Amino acid sequence: MPIKNKNIIKTKLKKSYGRMDKLFGELEWWPADTAFEVILGSILTQNTSWRNVEKALANLKRERLLSPDKILKLPAKELAELIRPSGYNNLKATRLKEVCSFIINETGGDLLKFSKQPLKKLRDYFLSVKGVGPETADSIILYAFGKPVFVVDTYTKRIFSRHGIIKHEKIPYAEVQKIVHDNFPNKVKLLNQFHALIVETSKKFCLKNNPKCHVCPLNGL
Ligand code: SF4
């Protein structure tokens, strides 16, 4: 990438962060009490809104099922019923069981053991679990284990493409992530807040159709 373009991208990332942060303030993601809850949420949130995830998590909490061994012991049908509000509940029940089985096999249920792993190894671990793609793996790594990685999602690609940070929304996940890793501070706190700010901005202003640019903090970026 030519130096001039690199500087433009750096400036855009910095400015966009500053403007969104000024509007929204500290968003304190991820909304969860434990690393395991982040892992559950990152799978339940696939293809649905957070409001639906909250309902599914509330059901699991009510039944005191927030541990990998309890989820594993629960019959798949019962699990699917409890997480029904999150949609695709049979598929997600299978995925939750896959990830719980992986956690038990690798750590015996002690998630602290994952925290001690280097980022790349941890990422490879989670990517090896069926149903865990880059966005889910990176959400877990950043928000459950506090390691510096940028999470890319549809919202990120939409905002970045509309502001010339990437050429179009079909650019692969890894390329978008690399742009941020190369041009934005590699700090957990900032990467945590940046992704959260992008999601909030997109949901409130940068709609797929009819974006509300006239009231958006990124107008004229
Ligand atoms: S709403 Fe408009 S100004 Fe805001 S991020 Fe989207 S394209 Fe940019």
Residues whose N, C-alpha, C, O or C-beta is under 5 A from the ligand:
A	BS01	SF4	I159 R162 F205 C206 P211 K212 C213 C216 L218 N219
